[in-house]
């Protein structure tokens, strides 16, 4: 009888705890190869993105006409990384870091035009485990931060160490925060963290809550599997990395963003060292759409932040 009870308990554990945790771990870290919006325009039909569909597709069509060059480097762990490069022989460079399950074009087609017209070189990496970059898994900023360091080295070699602005959206913003301790002397003059989360664990927790998944039961197993399979610690708090930051940083968040709660942004902002600025938008919670949703107001605020920084070469 006792053996039957033990077997039943083990079966329940496997069905209701271990199996969901394995599925969630696979889903969270698995490789992502999303299409650009102009290849799947119906993805923009859902609220709150439908009102921006025409603008996004128009900006993406213009971006396709630009002389973008696909460039490649190797990450520290040997993963082949790729990026789109728009070299305009300018003396300053912006590096765009896209979000989770996204692409450089999807997140930055509109900003690409803005910075090109403002006289910037543009580098748009594909995060590891996404698109043209290699890697069988994404690590939500934990390894991507070291990839960013390698892209900074590439950009310095390519441009003669032209000053750099980092602009990260969602997971890209989290990558900027996670890399903060590593880039203080790397030629970065300013950074924008747009809807970045504070830690992979807290992001997992938020997604569990909105999906009515018992996070207290599932997440300990997910984080353990992440350590065993990928050697990463999802508990790592990126906001702590910002304490030693000395790079002027702009934080942009949507008030009702369902994907990344604004509280994540406030936590990062409050802990961030150095010069910092906070912009809070209320435009229907369109995640990763702040530049479009914010209209002329966000363009002016972004321009003011960027232009007041020091872009003189050392």
Helices and strands as residue ranges (DSSP letters): H 2-13, I 14-18, H 19-29, G 37-39, G 41-44, G 50-52, H 53-64, E 69-74, E 80-86, E 92-97, H 104-117, E 121-125, H 144-159, E 163-169, H 171-178, G 180-182, E 188-194, H 200-210, H 215-230, H 238-241, G 242-244, E 248-254, H 262-271, E 276-281, H 290-293, H 295-307
